[in-house]
Amino acid sequence: MPSAYLNTESFILTEGILAMASEVLSRTLHPSRVLEAESWTDTNFRPIVENNNGGPNETPRFNGGRSVVKTERDNWLEYTFSPPLLLDKDYEYSILIRVANPRSESVRIELRTDARYRTGTWHSVVEVPPTGHKHEYVVIEAPTRASLSPQTHSVRVTFLGDGLSLDAIVVRNRGTKVEDGRSLL
C-alpha cells in the first residue's frame, strides 16, 4: 500500500478518536437528561403518539423513535426527572426541546419547572419556526437557564398554538454552580 493511503487512514482514525474523546469530555462536563416526548407523567389532554417516519402516504422521514403530534393550543405535557448531575448544590441547567412545526407561521411553547409544586418556578417561552413537516425537527434552547436543586423536578411543556410535534426535552448541566441565588463560574 502506498504510504499516503496509510497516512490518510491514520489521520481519519485519529480524527475519529479525537471526535469521540471530545464528545465523551463534553458529556462529562455537561451531562444531559433526555426526556422522550411519549414518556410524560401528567397531561391535560389525550396525546397522539406516532413513529417519527411519517404517515402511510408520506415520504418516510426516519428520525427514529416516537413523538407527540398534532398538539392543540393550551395542551400541556409534564415530565418528572432528576437533574443529570446530582451534587450537593444547585446548578444551572439549559432546557432544550426537539420539536417540529408543519405550519407556515411560528408557534410558541412555554416551558415551566415544578409547575404544580412550588411558587416562583423557572419558566421560559420559545418560538418554534416553521419546519415544513410534522417530523422535520429543530432543537431549540430556552433563552434562560433553570436553577435546579439535586432532587426530583418536573418540567411542563405548554403549547401556545396548534399543530406542533414534540420529540424530546433535554435537561443539560451548564457547569455553573448557584449559591445564594448567584451564579458562580
CYANA upper distance limits for C-alpha pairs under 8 A (distance plus 0.5 A):
  1 MET  CA      5 TYR  CA      7.32
  1 MET  CA      6 LEU  CA      7.79
  2 PRO  CA      6 LEU  CA      7.33
  3 SER  CA      7 ASN  CA      6.63
  4 ALA  CA      8 THR  CA      6.61
  5 TYR  CA      9 GLU  CA      6.65
  6 LEU  CA     10 SER  CA      6.53
  7 ASN  CA     11 PHE  CA      6.49
  8 THR  CA     12 ILE  CA      6.61
  9 GLU  CA     13 LEU  CA      6.58
 10 SER  CA     14 THR  CA      6.48
 11 PHE  CA     15 GLU  CA      6.39
 12 ILE  CA     16 GLY  CA      6.55
 13 LEU  CA     17 ILE  CA      6.75
 14 THR  CA     18 LEU  CA      6.61
 15 GLU  CA     19 ALA  CA      6.63
 16 GLY  CA     20 MET  CA      6.70
 17 ILE  CA     21 ALA  CA      6.54
 18 LEU  CA     22 SER  CA      6.51
 19 ALA  CA     23 GLU  CA      6.75
 20 MET  CA     24 VAL  CA      6.69
 21 ALA  CA     25 LEU  CA      6.56
 22 SER  CA     26 SER  CA      6.54
 23 GLU  CA     27 ARG  CA      6.67
 24 VAL  CA     28 THR  CA      6.61
 25 LEU  CA     29 LEU  CA      6.58
 26 SER  CA     30 HIS  CA      6.21
 26 SER  CA     31 PRO  CA      8.05
 27 ARG  CA     31 PRO  CA      5.20
 27 ARG  CA     32 SER  CA      7.61
 29 LEU  CA    175 GLY  CA      7.25
 30 HIS  CA    172 ARG  CA      6.73
 30 HIS  CA    173 ASN  CA      5.43
 30 HIS  CA    174 ARG  CA      6.14
 30 HIS  CA    175 GLY  CA      6.70
 31 PRO  CA     84 PRO  CA      6.36
 31 PRO  CA     85 LEU  CA      7.19
 31 PRO  CA    172 ARG  CA      6.33
 31 PRO  CA    173 ASN  CA      6.11
 32 SER  CA     83 PRO  CA      8.48
 32 SER  CA     84 PRO  CA      6.04
 32 SER  CA    170 VAL  CA      7.00
 32 SER  CA    171 VAL  CA      5.94
 32 SER  CA    172 ARG  CA      4.64
 32 SER  CA    173 ASN  CA      6.73
 33 ARG  CA     81 PHE  CA      8.45
 33 ARG  CA     83 PRO  CA      7.36
 33 ARG  CA     84 PRO  CA      5.92
 33 ARG  CA    170 VAL  CA      6.17
 33 ARG  CA    171 VAL  CA      5.59
 33 ARG  CA    172 ARG  CA      6.91
 34 VAL  CA    168 ALA  CA      7.25
 34 VAL  CA    169 ILE  CA      6.41
 34 VAL  CA    170 VAL  CA      5.06
 34 VAL  CA    171 VAL  CA      7.00
 35 LEU  CA     39 SER  CA      7.54
 35 LEU  CA     79 TYR  CA      7.76
 35 LEU  CA     81 PHE  CA      8.38
 35 LEU  CA    168 ALA  CA      6.06
 35 LEU  CA    169 ILE  CA      5.54
 35 LEU  CA    170 VAL  CA      6.62
 36 GLU  CA     40 TRP  CA      8.31
 36 GLU  CA     67 SER  CA      8.27
 36 GLU  CA    167 ASP  CA      6.85
 36 GLU  CA    168 ALA  CA      5.03
 36 GLU  CA    169 ILE  CA      7.04
 37 ALA  CA     66 ARG  CA      8.03
 37 ALA  CA     67 SER  CA      6.10
 37 ALA  CA     68 VAL  CA      6.54
 37 ALA  CA    166 LEU  CA      6.41
 37 ALA  CA    167 ASP  CA      5.49
 37 ALA  CA    168 ALA  CA      5.31
 37 ALA  CA    169 ILE  CA      7.54
 38 GLU  CA     49 VAL  CA      7.10
 38 GLU  CA     66 ARG  CA      7.23
 38 GLU  CA     67 SER  CA      6.47
 38 GLU  CA     68 VAL  CA      6.67
 38 GLU  CA    167 ASP  CA      8.27
 39 SER  CA     79 TYR  CA      7.81
 40 TRP  CA     77 LEU  CA      6.65
 40 TRP  CA     78 GLU  CA      6.09
 40 TRP  CA     79 TYR  CA      5.37
 40 TRP  CA     80 THR  CA      8.13
 41 THR  CA     77 LEU  CA      8.19
 41 THR  CA     78 GLU  CA      6.25
 41 THR  CA     79 TYR  CA      5.67
 41 THR  CA     80 THR  CA      6.84
 42 ASP  CA     77 LEU  CA      6.54
 42 ASP  CA     78 GLU  CA      5.53
 42 ASP  CA     79 TYR  CA      7.42
 43 THR  CA     75 ASN  CA      8.18
 43 THR  CA     76 TRP  CA      6.15
 43 THR  CA     77 LEU  CA      5.03
 43 THR  CA     78 GLU  CA      6.49
 44 ASN  CA     75 ASN  CA      6.68
 44 ASN  CA     76 TRP  CA      6.44
 44 ASN  CA     77 LEU  CA      7.59
 45 PHE  CA     75 ASN  CA      6.70
 45 PHE  CA     76 TRP  CA      7.83
 47 PRO  CA     68 VAL  CA      6.74
 47 PRO  CA     69 VAL  CA      7.89
 47 PRO  CA     71 THR  CA      7.85
 48 ILE  CA     68 VAL  CA      6.03
 48 ILE  CA     69 VAL  CA      6.14
 48 ILE  CA     70 LYS  CA      7.44
 48 ILE  CA     71 THR  CA      8.43
 49 VAL  CA     66 ARG  CA      7.07
 49 VAL  CA     67 SER  CA      6.01
 49 VAL  CA     68 VAL  CA      5.02
 49 VAL  CA     69 VAL  CA      6.64
 50 GLU  CA     66 ARG  CA      5.92
 50 GLU  CA     67 SER  CA      6.08
 50 GLU  CA     68 VAL  CA      7.00
 50 GLU  CA     69 VAL  CA      7.37
 51 ASN  CA     64 GLY  CA      7.87
 51 ASN  CA     65 GLY  CA      6.46
 51 ASN  CA     66 ARG  CA      4.76
 51 ASN  CA     67 SER  CA      6.92
 52 ASN  CA     61 ARG  CA      7.29
 52 ASN  CA     62 PHE  CA      6.77
 52 ASN  CA     63 ASN  CA      6.11
 52 ASN  CA     64 GLY  CA      6.12
 52 ASN  CA     65 GLY  CA      6.35
 52 ASN  CA     66 ARG  CA      5.77
 52 ASN  CA     67 SER  CA      6.87
 52 ASN  CA    135 HIS  CA      6.44
 53 ASN  CA     60 PRO  CA      5.53
 53 ASN  CA     61 ARG  CA      5.06
 53 ASN  CA     62 PHE  CA      5.38
 53 ASN  CA     63 ASN  CA      7.11
 53 ASN  CA     64 GLY  CA      7.70
 53 ASN  CA    135 HIS  CA      7.65
 54 GLY  CA     58 GLU  CA      6.21
 54 GLY  CA     59 THR  CA      7.22
 54 GLY  CA     60 PRO  CA      5.94
 54 GLY  CA     61 ARG  CA      6.47
 54 GLY  CA    134 LYS  CA      8.35
 54 GLY  CA    135 HIS  CA      7.16
 55 GLY  CA     59 THR  CA      8.43
 55 GLY  CA     60 PRO  CA      8.19
 61 ARG  CA    135 HIS  CA      7.31
 61 ARG  CA    136 GLU  CA      8.21
 63 ASN  CA    135 HIS  CA      8.00
 66 ARG  CA    167 ASP  CA      7.25
 67 SER  CA    165 SER  CA      7.00
 67 SER  CA    166 LEU  CA      6.08
 67 SER  CA    167 ASP  CA      4.96
 67 SER  CA    168 ALA  CA      8.13
 68 VAL  CA    165 SER  CA      5.96
 68 VAL  CA    166 LEU  CA      5.71
 68 VAL  CA    167 ASP  CA      7.04
 69 VAL  CA    134 LYS  CA      7.68
 69 VAL  CA    163 GLY  CA      7.63
 69 VAL  CA    164 LEU  CA      6.64
 69 VAL  CA    165 SER  CA      4.64
 69 VAL  CA    166 LEU  CA      7.00
 70 LYS  CA    162 ASP  CA      7.54
 70 LYS  CA    163 GLY  CA      4.97
 70 LYS  CA    164 LEU  CA      6.18
 70 LYS  CA    165 SER  CA      6.69
 71 THR  CA     75 ASN  CA      7.13
 71 THR  CA    159 PHE  CA      7.58
 71 THR  CA    161 GLY  CA      8.49
 71 THR  CA    162 ASP  CA      6.12
 71 THR  CA    163 GLY  CA      5.57
 71 THR  CA    164 LEU  CA      5.93
 71 THR  CA    165 SER  CA      7.24
 72 GLU  CA    159 PHE  CA      7.22
 72 GLU  CA    160 LEU  CA      8.36
 72 GLU  CA    161 GLY  CA      6.64
 72 GLU  CA    162 ASP  CA      4.69
 72 GLU  CA    163 GLY  CA      6.63
 72 GLU  CA    164 LEU  CA      8.25
 73 ARG  CA    159 PHE  CA      5.94
 73 ARG  CA    160 LEU  CA      5.46
 73 ARG  CA    161 GLY  CA      4.80
 73 ARG  CA    162 ASP  CA      5.55
 74 ASP  CA    158 THR  CA      6.53
 74 ASP  CA    159 PHE  CA      5.92
 74 ASP  CA    160 LEU  CA      6.12
 74 ASP  CA    161 GLY  CA      7.76
 75 ASN  CA    158 THR  CA      6.31
 75 ASN  CA    159 PHE  CA      6.11
 75 ASN  CA    160 LEU  CA      8.39
 76 TRP  CA    156 ARG  CA      7.10
 76 TRP  CA    157 VAL  CA      5.87
 76 TRP  CA    158 THR  CA      4.70
 76 TRP  CA    159 PHE  CA      6.70
 77 LEU  CA    156 ARG  CA      6.19
 77 LEU  CA    157 VAL  CA      5.80
 77 LEU  CA    158 THR  CA      7.16
 78 GLU  CA    154 SER  CA      7.07
 78 GLU  CA    155 VAL  CA      6.13
 78 GLU  CA    156 ARG  CA      4.72
 78 GLU  CA    157 VAL  CA      6.74
 79 TYR  CA    154 SER  CA      5.83
 79 TYR  CA    155 VAL  CA      5.87
 79 TYR  CA    156 ARG  CA      6.94
 80 THR  CA    152 THR  CA      7.46
 80 THR  CA    153 HIS  CA      6.23
 80 THR  CA    154 SER  CA      4.77
 80 THR  CA    155 VAL  CA      7.13
 81 PHE  CA    152 THR  CA      6.14
 81 PHE  CA    153 HIS  CA      5.98
 81 PHE  CA    154 SER  CA      6.51
 82 SER  CA     86 LEU  CA      8.33
 82 SER  CA    150 PRO  CA      7.72
 82 SER  CA    151 GLN  CA      6.42
 82 SER  CA    152 THR  CA      5.03
 82 SER  CA    153 HIS  CA      6.54
 83 PRO  CA    148 LEU  CA      7.80
 83 PRO  CA    149 SER  CA      8.36
 83 PRO  CA    150 PRO  CA      6.95
 83 PRO  CA    151 GLN  CA      7.68
 83 PRO  CA    152 THR  CA      7.79
 83 PRO  CA    153 HIS  CA      8.23
 83 PRO  CA    171 VAL  CA      7.68
 83 PRO  CA    173 ASN  CA      8.32
 84 PRO  CA    171 VAL  CA      8.04
 84 PRO  CA    172 ARG  CA      7.76
 84 PRO  CA    173 ASN  CA      7.44
 85 LEU  CA    150 PRO  CA      8.06
 85 LEU  CA    173 ASN  CA      7.36
 86 LEU  CA    150 PRO  CA      5.45
 86 LEU  CA    151 GLN  CA      8.11
 87 LEU  CA    150 PRO  CA      6.56
 88 ASP  CA    150 PRO  CA      7.05
 89 LYS  CA    149 SER  CA      6.88
 89 LYS  CA    150 PRO  CA      7.33
 89 LYS  CA    177 LYS  CA      7.33
 89 LYS  CA    178 VAL  CA      7.42
 89 LYS  CA    179 GLU  CA      7.87
 90 ASP  CA    147 SER  CA      6.74
 90 ASP  CA    148 LEU  CA      5.80
 90 ASP  CA    149 SER  CA      4.73
 90 ASP  CA    150 PRO  CA      6.97
 90 ASP  CA    177 LYS  CA      6.57
 90 ASP  CA    178 VAL  CA      5.72
 90 ASP  CA    179 GLU  CA      7.58
 91 TYR  CA    147 SER  CA      6.04
 91 TYR  CA    148 LEU  CA      6.15
 91 TYR  CA    149 SER  CA      7.13
 91 TYR  CA    173 ASN  CA      7.64
 91 TYR  CA    174 ARG  CA      8.16
 91 TYR  CA    175 GLY  CA      7.51
 91 TYR  CA    176 THR  CA      6.14
 91 TYR  CA    177 LYS  CA      4.92
 91 TYR  CA    178 VAL  CA      5.80
 92 GLU  CA    145 ARG  CA      6.47
 92 GLU  CA    146 ALA  CA      5.97
 92 GLU  CA    147 SER  CA      4.94
 92 GLU  CA    148 LEU  CA      6.83
 92 GLU  CA    173 ASN  CA      6.81
 92 GLU  CA    174 ARG  CA      6.37
 92 GLU  CA    175 GLY  CA      7.51
 92 GLU  CA    176 THR  CA      5.95
 92 GLU  CA    177 LYS  CA      6.87
 92 GLU  CA    178 VAL  CA      7.27
 92 GLU  CA    183 SER  CA      8.24
 93 TYR  CA    145 ARG  CA      5.95
 93 TYR  CA    146 ALA  CA      5.65
 93 TYR  CA    147 SER  CA      6.76
 93 TYR  CA    148 LEU  CA      7.54
 93 TYR  CA    171 VAL  CA      6.79
 93 TYR  CA    172 ARG  CA      5.81
 93 TYR  CA    173 ASN  CA      5.03
 93 TYR  CA    174 ARG  CA      5.88
 94 SER  CA    141 GLU  CA      7.39
 94 SER  CA    142 ALA  CA      7.34
 94 SER  CA    144 THR  CA      7.86
 94 SER  CA    145 ARG  CA      5.48
 94 SER  CA    146 ALA  CA      6.93
 94 SER  CA    170 VAL  CA      8.44
 94 SER  CA    171 VAL  CA      6.38
 94 SER  CA    172 ARG  CA      5.68
 94 SER  CA    173 ASN  CA      7.00
 94 SER  CA    174 ARG  CA      7.04
 95 ILE  CA    141 GLU  CA      6.44
 95 ILE  CA    142 ALA  CA      6.18
 95 ILE  CA    145 ARG  CA      7.49
 95 ILE  CA    146 ALA  CA      7.90
 95 ILE  CA    169 ILE  CA      7.56
 95 ILE  CA    170 VAL  CA      6.26
 95 ILE  CA    171 VAL  CA      5.35
 95 ILE  CA    172 ARG  CA      7.01
 96 LEU  CA    139 VAL  CA      7.09
 96 LEU  CA    140 ILE  CA      5.95
 96 LEU  CA    141 GLU  CA      4.72
 96 LEU  CA    142 ALA  CA      6.54
 96 LEU  CA    169 ILE  CA      6.18
 96 LEU  CA    170 VAL  CA      5.49
 96 LEU  CA    171 VAL  CA      7.06
 96 LEU  CA    172 ARG  CA      8.42
 97 ILE  CA    139 VAL  CA      6.04
 97 ILE  CA    140 ILE  CA      5.92
 97 ILE  CA    141 GLU  CA      7.06
 97 ILE  CA    166 LEU  CA      8.11
 97 ILE  CA    167 ASP  CA      8.17
 97 ILE  CA    168 ALA  CA      6.29
 97 ILE  CA    169 ILE  CA      4.96
 97 ILE  CA    170 VAL  CA      6.69
 98 ARG  CA    137 TYR  CA      6.57
 98 ARG  CA    138 VAL  CA      6.07
 98 ARG  CA    139 VAL  CA      4.91
 98 ARG  CA    140 ILE  CA      7.06
 98 ARG  CA    166 LEU  CA      6.77
 98 ARG  CA    167 ASP  CA      5.91
 98 ARG  CA    168 ALA  CA      5.66
 98 ARG  CA    169 ILE  CA      6.85
 99 VAL  CA    128 VAL  CA      8.04
 99 VAL  CA    137 TYR  CA      5.61
 99 VAL  CA    138 VAL  CA      6.12
 99 VAL  CA    139 VAL  CA      6.99
 99 VAL  CA    140 ILE  CA      8.29
 99 VAL  CA    164 LEU  CA      7.57
 99 VAL  CA    165 SER  CA      6.10
 99 VAL  CA    166 LEU  CA      5.06
 99 VAL  CA    167 ASP  CA      6.28
 99 VAL  CA    168 ALA  CA      7.83
100 ALA  CA    128 VAL  CA      8.10
100 ALA  CA    130 PRO  CA      8.05
100 ALA  CA    131 THR  CA      6.46
100 ALA  CA    133 HIS  CA      7.37
100 ALA  CA    134 LYS  CA      5.91
100 ALA  CA    135 HIS  CA      6.42
100 ALA  CA    136 GLU  CA      5.97
100 ALA  CA    137 TYR  CA      4.91
100 ALA  CA    138 VAL  CA      6.76
100 ALA  CA    164 LEU  CA      6.29
100 ALA  CA    165 SER  CA      5.51
100 ALA  CA    166 LEU  CA      7.06
101 ASN  CA    106 SER  CA      8.04
101 ASN  CA    107 VAL  CA      7.93
101 ASN  CA    128 VAL  CA      7.15
101 ASN  CA    129 PRO  CA      7.12
101 ASN  CA    130 PRO  CA      5.46
101 ASN  CA    131 THR  CA      5.66
101 ASN  CA    132 GLY  CA      7.16
101 ASN  CA    133 HIS  CA      7.02
101 ASN  CA    134 LYS  CA      6.44
101 ASN  CA    136 GLU  CA      8.14
101 ASN  CA    137 TYR  CA      8.20
101 ASN  CA    163 GLY  CA      7.26
101 ASN  CA    164 LEU  CA      5.44
101 ASN  CA    165 SER  CA      7.07
102 PRO  CA    130 PRO  CA      6.40
102 PRO  CA    131 THR  CA      6.17
102 PRO  CA    132 GLY  CA      5.09
102 PRO  CA    133 HIS  CA      4.77
102 PRO  CA    134 LYS  CA      5.49
102 PRO  CA    136 GLU  CA      8.43
102 PRO  CA    163 GLY  CA      7.47
102 PRO  CA    164 LEU  CA      7.49
103 ARG  CA    130 PRO  CA      6.24
103 ARG  CA    131 THR  CA      8.16
103 ARG  CA    132 GLY  CA      7.35
103 ARG  CA    133 HIS  CA      8.40
103 ARG  CA    163 GLY  CA      7.46
104 SER  CA    130 PRO  CA      6.10
104 SER  CA    132 GLY  CA      7.99
105 GLU  CA    129 PRO  CA      7.30
105 GLU  CA    130 PRO  CA      6.31
106 SER  CA    127 GLU  CA      6.87
106 SER  CA    128 VAL  CA      5.86
106 SER  CA    129 PRO  CA      4.93
106 SER  CA    130 PRO  CA      6.12
107 VAL  CA    127 GLU  CA      6.33
107 VAL  CA    128 VAL  CA      5.73
107 VAL  CA    129 PRO  CA      7.25
107 VAL  CA    130 PRO  CA      8.50
107 VAL  CA    160 LEU  CA      7.28
107 VAL  CA    161 GLY  CA      5.98
107 VAL  CA    162 ASP  CA      8.05
107 VAL  CA    164 LEU  CA      8.36
108 ARG  CA    125 VAL  CA      7.13
108 ARG  CA    126 VAL  CA      6.10
108 ARG  CA    127 GLU  CA      4.95
108 ARG  CA    128 VAL  CA      6.31
108 ARG  CA    159 PHE  CA      7.14
108 ARG  CA    160 LEU  CA      5.77
108 ARG  CA    161 GLY  CA      6.89
109 ILE  CA    125 VAL  CA      6.13
109 ILE  CA    126 VAL  CA      5.91
109 ILE  CA    127 GLU  CA      7.01
109 ILE  CA    128 VAL  CA      7.90
109 ILE  CA    157 VAL  CA      7.26
109 ILE  CA    158 THR  CA      6.17
109 ILE  CA    159 PHE  CA      5.24
109 ILE  CA    160 LEU  CA      5.91
109 ILE  CA    161 GLY  CA      8.17
110 GLU  CA    123 HIS  CA      7.54
110 GLU  CA    124 SER  CA      6.30
110 GLU  CA    125 VAL  CA      4.86
110 GLU  CA    126 VAL  CA      6.96
110 GLU  CA    156 ARG  CA      8.40
110 GLU  CA    157 VAL  CA      6.34
110 GLU  CA    158 THR  CA      5.56
110 GLU  CA    159 PHE  CA      7.04
110 GLU  CA    160 LEU  CA      7.55
111 LEU  CA    123 HIS  CA      5.89
111 LEU  CA    124 SER  CA      5.81
111 LEU  CA    125 VAL  CA      6.66
111 LEU  CA    126 VAL  CA      8.39
111 LEU  CA    155 VAL  CA      7.22
111 LEU  CA    156 ARG  CA      6.19
111 LEU  CA    157 VAL  CA      5.38
111 LEU  CA    158 THR  CA      7.01
112 ARG  CA    121 THR  CA      7.32
112 ARG  CA    122 TRP  CA      6.22
112 ARG  CA    123 HIS  CA      4.67
112 ARG  CA    124 SER  CA      7.12
112 ARG  CA    155 VAL  CA      6.00
112 ARG  CA    156 ARG  CA      5.63
112 ARG  CA    157 VAL  CA      7.27
113 THR  CA    121 THR  CA      6.33
113 THR  CA    122 TRP  CA      6.07
113 THR  CA    123 HIS  CA      6.97
113 THR  CA    146 ALA  CA      8.46
113 THR  CA    153 HIS  CA      7.43
113 THR  CA    154 SER  CA      5.94
113 THR  CA    155 VAL  CA      4.76
113 THR  CA    156 ARG  CA      6.68
114 ASP  CA    118 ARG  CA      6.57
114 ASP  CA    121 THR  CA      6.73
114 ASP  CA    122 TRP  CA      8.50
114 ASP  CA    153 HIS  CA      6.34
114 ASP  CA    154 SER  CA      5.31
114 ASP  CA    155 VAL  CA      6.51
114 ASP  CA    156 ARG  CA      7.98
115 ALA  CA    119 THR  CA      8.21
115 ALA  CA    121 THR  CA      7.17
115 ALA  CA    154 SER  CA      7.81
115 ALA  CA    155 VAL  CA      7.74
115 ALA  CA    156 ARG  CA      7.13
122 TRP  CA    146 ALA  CA      6.39
122 TRP  CA    147 SER  CA      8.15
123 HIS  CA    146 ALA  CA      8.38
124 SER  CA    142 ALA  CA      6.75
124 SER  CA    143 PRO  CA      7.55
124 SER  CA    144 THR  CA      7.22
125 VAL  CA    142 ALA  CA      7.51
125 VAL  CA    143 PRO  CA      8.49
126 VAL  CA    140 ILE  CA      7.94
126 VAL  CA    141 GLU  CA      8.27
126 VAL  CA    142 ALA  CA      6.48
126 VAL  CA    143 PRO  CA      7.95
128 VAL  CA    140 ILE  CA      8.12
131 THR  CA    136 GLU  CA      6.33
131 THR  CA    137 TYR  CA      7.30
131 THR  CA    138 VAL  CA      7.94
132 GLY  CA    136 GLU  CA      7.20
134 LYS  CA    163 GLY  CA      8.48
134 LYS  CA    164 LEU  CA      7.42
134 LYS  CA    165 SER  CA      6.34
135 HIS  CA    165 SER  CA      7.57
137 TYR  CA    167 ASP  CA      8.45
147 SER  CA    178 VAL  CA      7.63
148 LEU  CA    153 HIS  CA      8.45
159 PHE  CA    164 LEU  CA      8.28
175 GLY  CA    185 LEU  CA      8.39
176 THR  CA    183 SER  CA      6.85
176 THR  CA    184 LEU  CA      6.48
176 THR  CA    185 LEU  CA      6.07
177 LYS  CA    183 SER  CA      6.43
177 LYS  CA    184 LEU  CA      5.87
177 LYS  CA    185 LEU  CA      7.32
178 VAL  CA    182 ARG  CA      5.94
178 VAL  CA    183 SER  CA      5.04
178 VAL  CA    184 LEU  CA      6.37
179 GLU  CA    183 SER  CA      7.08
179 GLU  CA    184 LEU  CA      7.60
